[in-house]
Amino acid sequence: MRAQAILKCTECGMENYHTSRNKSIHQERMEVTKYCPKDRKHTLHKEKK
């Protein structure tokens, strides 16, 4: 089953990306390095609750 995930920047707190993940395979929250347009650099984005 795929679930929607919202990725939030750890530095500025902006919700920049929406993606999906398979909950049965990946049970922990996602942590991905993505580009933040507000900071103008690549930052760590974590999945929001």
N, CA, C and O atoms as a printed pandas DataFrame, in Angstrom:
     atom_number atom_name residue_name chain_id  residue_number  x_coord  y_coord  z_coord
0              1         N          MET        A               1    0.838   -1.173    0.000
1              2        CA          MET        A               1    0.000    0.000    0.000
2              3         C          MET        A               1    0.888    1.242    0.000
3              4         O          MET        A               1    1.791    1.368    0.827
4              5         N          ARG        A               2    0.627    2.149   -0.922
5              6        CA          ARG        A               2    1.411    3.374   -1.013
6              7         C          ARG        A               2    0.701    4.487   -0.250
7              8         O          ARG        A               2   -0.518    4.637   -0.323
8              9         N          ALA        A               3    1.491    5.256    0.478
9             10        CA          ALA        A               3    0.950    6.354    1.283
10            11         C          ALA        A               3    1.595    7.662    0.849
11            12         O          ALA        A               3    2.759    7.688    0.450
12            13         N          GLN        A               4    0.835    8.739    0.929
13            14        CA          GLN        A               4    1.350   10.058    0.591
14            15         C          GLN        A               4    2.271   10.542    1.713
15            16         O          GLN        A               4    1.995   10.325    2.892
16            17         N          ALA        A               5    3.360   11.195    1.332
17            18        CA          ALA        A               5    4.310   11.726    2.301
18            19         C          ALA        A               5    4.633   13.160    1.933
19            20         O          ALA        A               5    4.862   13.469    0.763
20            21         N          ILE        A               6    4.653   14.040    2.927
21            22        CA          ILE        A               6    5.017   15.437    2.736
22            23         C          ILE        A               6    6.399   15.624    3.343
23            24         O          ILE        A               6    6.625   15.291    4.507
24            25         N          LEU        A               7    7.328   16.162    2.544
25            26        CA          LEU        A               7    8.687   16.380    3.010
26            27         C          LEU        A               7    8.851   17.821    3.449
27            28         O          LEU        A               7    8.478   18.749    2.731
28            29         N          LYS        A               8    9.421   18.001    4.651
29            30        CA          LYS        A               8    9.576   19.317    5.259
30            31         C          LYS        A               8   11.058   19.591    5.471
31            32         O          LYS        A               8   11.793   18.723    5.940
32            33         N          CYS        A               9   11.497   20.802    5.125
33            34        CA          CYS        A               9   12.892   21.206    5.280
34            35         C          CYS        A               9   13.234   21.310    6.764
35            36         O          CYS        A               9   12.453   21.859    7.542
36            37         N          THR        A              10   14.389   20.788    7.160
37            38        CA          THR        A              10   14.791   20.834    8.566
38            39         C          THR        A              10   15.342   22.193    8.957
39            40         O          THR        A              10   15.351   22.526   10.143
40            41         N          GLU        A              11   15.807   22.996    7.992
41            42        CA          GLU        A              11   16.405   24.291    8.318
42            43         C          GLU        A              11   15.377   25.426    8.369
43            44         O          GLU        A              11   15.350   26.196    9.329
44            45         N          CYS        A              12   14.528   25.529    7.334
45            46        CA          CYS        A              12   13.586   26.656    7.299
46            47         C          CYS        A              12   12.163   26.243    7.675
47            48         O          CYS        A              12   11.356   27.106    8.019
48            49         N          GLY        A              13   11.832   24.952    7.621
49            50        CA          GLY        A              13   10.506   24.476    8.009
50            51         C          GLY        A              13    9.476   24.495    6.899
51            52         O          GLY        A              13    8.303   24.219    7.151
52            53         N          MET        A              14    9.881   24.816    5.666
53            54        CA          MET        A              14    8.955   24.851    4.542
54            55         C          MET        A              14    8.603   23.448    4.072
55            56         O          MET        A              14    9.463   22.567    4.053
56            57         N          GLU        A              15    7.344   23.230    3.692
57            58        CA          GLU        A              15    6.909   21.955    3.121
58            59         C          GLU        A              15    7.050   22.066    1.609
59            60         O          GLU        A              15    6.184   22.626    0.937
60            61         N          ASN        A              16    8.152   21.529    1.075
61            62        CA          ASN        A              16    8.496   21.736   -0.326
62            63         C          ASN        A              16    8.056   20.616   -1.253
63            64         O          ASN        A              16    7.704   20.884   -2.401
64            65         N          TYR        A              17    8.065   19.382   -0.798
65            66        CA          TYR        A              17    7.864   18.257   -1.693
66            67         C          TYR        A              17    6.764   17.329   -1.197
67            68         O          TYR        A              17    6.581   17.146    0.006
68            69         N          HIS        A              18    6.021   16.737   -2.162
69            70        CA          HIS        A              18    5.012   15.724   -1.894
70            71         C          HIS        A              18    5.413   14.492   -2.686
71            72         O          HIS        A              18    5.711   14.584   -3.877
72            73         N          THR        A              19    5.420   13.351   -2.035
73            74        CA          THR        A              19    5.822   12.109   -2.688
74            75         C          THR        A              19    5.028   10.962   -2.089
75            76         O          THR        A              19    4.184   11.178   -1.220
76            77         N          SER        A              20    5.288    9.757   -2.542
77            78        CA          SER        A              20    4.619    8.591   -1.977
78            79         C          SER        A              20    5.658    7.543   -1.622
79            80         O          SER        A              20    6.753    7.523   -2.185
80            81         N          ARG        A              21    5.308    6.673   -0.685
81            82        CA          ARG        A              21    6.214    5.603   -0.283
82            83         C          ARG        A              21    5.408    4.365    0.056
83            84         O          ARG        A              21    4.218    4.453    0.356
84            85         N          ASN        A              22    6.051    3.226    0.009
85            86        CA          ASN        A              22    5.410    1.958    0.320
86            87         C          ASN        A              22    5.574    1.693    1.817
87            88         O          ASN        A              22    6.682    1.434    2.286
88            89         N          LYS        A              23    4.476    1.759    2.561
89            90        CA          LYS        A              23    4.538    1.610    4.021
90            91         C          LYS        A              23    4.907    0.204    4.465
91            92         O          LYS        A              23    5.495    0.032    5.532
92            93         N          SER        A              24    4.574   -0.801    3.671
93            94        CA          SER        A              24    4.874   -2.169    4.085
94            95         C          SER        A              24    6.365   -2.481    3.977
95            96         O          SER        A              24    6.862   -3.331    4.715
96            97         N          ILE        A              25    7.082   -1.820    3.086
97            98        CA          ILE        A              25    8.520   -2.052    2.919
98            99         C          ILE        A              25    9.331   -1.096    3.794
99           100         O          ILE        A              25   10.247   -1.521    4.498
100          101         N          HIS        A              26    8.989    0.208    3.749
101          102        CA          HIS        A              26    9.712    1.243    4.494
102          103         C          HIS        A              26    8.829    1.757    5.618
103          104         O          HIS        A              26    7.976    2.617    5.403
104          105         N          GLN        A              27    9.037    1.226    6.823
105          106        CA          GLN        A              27    8.178    1.608    7.935
106          107         C          GLN        A              27    8.655    2.859    8.649
107          108         O          GLN        A              27    7.849    3.531    9.292
108          109         N          GLU        A              28    9.935    3.196    8.561
109          110        CA          GLU        A              28   10.435    4.407    9.201
110          111         C          GLU        A              28   10.189    5.609    8.281
111          112         O          GLU        A              28    9.874    5.444    7.102
112          113         N          ARG        A              29   10.337    6.808    8.831
113          114        CA          ARG        A              29   10.098    8.029    8.062
114          115         C          ARG        A              29   11.232    8.293    7.088
115          116         O          ARG        A              29   12.379    7.914    7.325
116          117         N          MET        A              30   10.890    8.949    5.989
117          118        CA          MET        A              30   11.874    9.265    4.954
118          119         C          MET        A              30   12.747   10.436    5.371
119          120         O          MET        A              30   12.276   11.370    6.020
120          121         N          GLU        A              31   14.020   10.384    4.997
121          122        CA          GLU        A              31   14.960   11.491    5.156
122          123         C          GLU        A              31   15.749   11.576    3.858
123          124         O          GLU        A              31   16.512   10.671    3.521
124          125         N          VAL        A              32   15.556   12.681    3.128
125          126        CA          VAL        A              32   16.158   12.832    1.810
126          127         C          VAL        A              32   16.795   14.210    1.702
127          128         O          VAL        A              32   16.263   15.184    2.234
128          129         N          THR        A              33   17.929   14.296    1.016
129          130        CA          THR        A              33   18.541   15.591    0.737
130          131         C          THR        A              33   17.925   16.131   -0.541
131          132         O          THR        A              33   18.055   15.525   -1.605
132          133         N          LYS        A              34   17.248   17.281   -0.436
133          134        CA          LYS        A              34   16.570   17.901   -1.575
134          135         C          LYS        A              34   16.931   19.383   -1.620
135          136         O          LYS        A              34   17.484   19.931   -0.667
136          137         N          TYR        A              35   16.607   20.025   -2.754
137          138        CA          TYR        A              35   16.862   21.456   -2.918
138          139         C          TYR        A              35   15.751   22.263   -2.250
139          140         O          TYR        A              35   14.568   22.000   -2.464
140          141         N          CYS        A              36   16.138   23.242   -1.444
141          142        CA          CYS        A              36   15.188   24.136   -0.789
142          143         C          CYS        A              36   15.256   25.490   -1.499
143          144         O          CYS        A              36   16.299   26.143   -1.465
144          145         N          PRO        A              37   14.162   25.928   -2.145
145          146        CA          PRO        A              37   14.207   27.197   -2.864
146          147         C          PRO        A              37   14.337   28.413   -1.948
147          148         O          PRO        A              37   14.866   29.442   -2.369
148          149         N          LYS        A              38   13.869   28.315   -0.715
149          150        CA          LYS        A              38   13.980   29.440    0.211
150          151         C          LYS        A              38   15.433   29.646    0.648
151          152         O          LYS        A              38   15.912   30.779    0.693
152          153         N          ASP        A              39   16.135   28.553    0.970
153          154        CA          ASP        A              39   17.542   28.633    1.390
154          155         C          ASP        A              39   18.509   28.668    0.208
155          156         O          ASP        A              39   19.678   29.023    0.367
156          157         N          ARG        A              40   18.023   28.302   -0.971
157          158        CA          ARG        A              40   18.830   28.222   -2.192
158          159         C          ARG        A              40   20.007   27.271   -2.062
159          160         O          ARG        A              40   21.104   27.567   -2.535
160          161         N          LYS        A              41   19.784   26.132   -1.422
161          162        CA          LYS        A              41   20.816   25.104   -1.299
162          163         C          LYS        A              41   20.154   23.759   -1.002
163          164         O          LYS        A              41   18.957   23.696   -0.722
164          165         N          HIS        A              42   20.928   22.707   -1.065
165          166        CA          HIS        A              42   20.429   21.380   -0.741
166          167         C          HIS        A              42   20.442   21.205    0.774
167          168         O          HIS        A              42   21.458   21.441    1.427
168          169         N          THR        A              43   19.294   20.787    1.328
169          170        CA          THR        A              43   19.165   20.578    2.764
170          171         C          THR        A              43   18.481   19.252    3.019
171          172         O          THR        A              43   17.927   18.644    2.102
172          173         N          LEU        A              44   18.518   18.810    4.243
173          174        CA          LEU        A              44   17.860   17.568    4.637
174          175         C          LEU        A              44   16.356   17.829    4.789
175          176         O          LEU        A              44   15.943   18.761    5.479
176          177         N          HIS        A              45   15.560   17.002    4.143
177          178        CA          HIS        A              45   14.103   17.084    4.243
178          179         C          HIS        A              45   13.612   15.803    4.915
179          180         O          HIS        A              45   13.984   14.699    4.517
180          181         N          LYS        A              46   12.776   15.963    5.935
181          182        CA          LYS        A              46   12.223   14.832    6.658
182          183         C          LYS        A              46   10.720   14.738    6.417
183          184         O          LYS        A              46   10.055   15.738    6.149
184          185         N          GLU        A              47   10.205   13.526    6.515
185          186        CA          GLU        A              47    8.770   13.318    6.332
186          187         C          GLU        A              47    8.004   13.895    7.513
187          188         O          GLU        A              47    8.358   13.679    8.672
188          189         N          LYS        A              48    6.941   14.637    7.193
189          190        CA          LYS        A              48    6.102   15.250    8.203
190          191         C          LYS        A              48    5.147   14.201    8.778
191          192         O          LYS        A              48    4.788   13.241    8.096
192          193         N          LYS        A              49    4.739   14.392   10.039
193          194        CA          LYS        A              49    3.802   13.455   10.676
194          195         C          LYS        A              49    2.477   13.426    9.963
195          196         O          LYS        A              49    1.575   12.692   10.366
